[in-house]
Amino acid sequence: MGDKRPGYARPMMDLRQVSELWRRCDVTLRDLPFALLAFAVSLVPAFHGNGTQLGNMPARPFDALGILVVALECLPLIVRRRWPATSLVLVTLGFVLDQFLAYHTLAGTALPIALISAGAHLERHRRVTVLVLSAAYVPFVLVLNLLGSTEQVADYLLFFAALALPWGIGTWLRSTRAAEAERRRHVAEATRAAERTRIARELHDVVTHHVTAMVVQAEAARYLTAAPERLDSTLSSVTDTGRRAIADLRQMLDLLKAEHDADVGTPSAGELRTLVEQTRQAGQPVEFTEEGNAARSAGDTEFVAYRVVQESLTNALKYAHGSRTEVRVRHGEKEMTVEVSTDGTGSRAASPGGSGRGLTGLRERVESVGGEFSADRQAGGGFLVQARIPSGGPA
């Protein structure tokens, strides 16, 4: 049993907050503690003469100049990520003085750290930096020999390889970081593209259906001037359809907000009767048949089924206005099937031309949930849309 007092979890929360604040600090500030720690440790008398000893020359007693050399080696690590080239040059200079003056301090370990940082964070003139440092290694070796170094050529080559290793590690870190950034960029682009496609599909389904119905109703109203009661009814239907279009657009825009509840206002198969009735008001004779009961957790299935029926009825209004249309929906234990057919005896309505996106979008919707979709002309005329949509409920 843990302590459930209100203040028990506060230390952990405070640590997380401190950690988050620390990550938000500038990299120079975050690199400061390590540089100061390396400087302080290198000044400890027990570590004097225990650093890198290239040349096997007798160690020089530590003095005030030694403190300056240690500072030159360690303190530039403060800017190892902000200005990696500057940091590397200063640390290298401090290391060279450390070896020439034979202090052999522990601060010599700052050089491989500076090399790793430069390899990882240096963005420009990387090859030039490598060439200059490699070329500078030759006079460095010659001066050491003049000062009495007893190292052999093989020893110098081995030390050069040891210096190349941290640079290689830094380069590998840089390439890994770049690859991860590129992967994230591709994921972000794919996500944006998918979101744009989804928004375009939703706009197409919502706007096209309502606007088609309004155009068809408005076209019919032209021939009803001699029947005021029917004209008034038709114009009322146009008004109602426009209001529904505005309401649906507002609802869709609300769903696109980051804080929206994804389940609020999403069309479902339960609203199919309302959709059919709206299509009838637009002048399309529609017969609706529904069998079975929807699965308990068939949210996506019902949404896709609704869009299939909506787009199919929109196409019936566009291309077979007045034609007898049948909508058949069957709820099964494992899947939901939808069929929408027209007999082809109607006329093409004066409606906005099709772009071909509707059926393509339906196929993508159905296949995205593992279903099957087909849309073909019938042998005797007319058009048949069929969709088999797996149910989200238990098998």
FENTATA-V694906 format. One record per run of one state. SS is the DSSP state (@ for helix, = for strand, . for the rest). FROM is the first residue (numbers start at 1). TO is the last residue. If there is no record, write none. Layout:
ss=SS from=FROM to=TO
ss=SS from=FROM to=TO
This chain:
ss=. from=1 to=9
ss=@ from=10 to=24
ss=. from=25 to=26
ss=@ from=27 to=42
ss=. from=43 to=44
ss=@ from=45 to=47
ss=. from=48 to=63
ss=@ from=64 to=79
ss=. from=80 to=83
ss=@ from=84 to=100
ss=. from=101 to=105
ss=@ from=106 to=121
ss=. from=122 to=125
ss=@ from=126 to=146
ss=. from=147 to=152
ss=@ from=153 to=221
ss=. from=222 to=227
ss=@ from=228 to=255
ss=. from=256 to=268
ss=@ from=269 to=281
ss=. from=282 to=285
ss== from=286 to=291
ss=. from=292 to=298
ss=@ from=299 to=319
ss=. from=320 to=320
ss== from=321 to=321
ss=. from=322 to=324
ss== from=325 to=331
ss=. from=332 to=334
ss== from=335 to=342
ss=. from=343 to=346
ss== from=347 to=347
ss=. from=348 to=356
ss=@ from=357 to=368
ss=. from=369 to=371
ss== from=372 to=377
ss=. from=378 to=382
ss== from=383 to=390
ss=. from=391 to=395
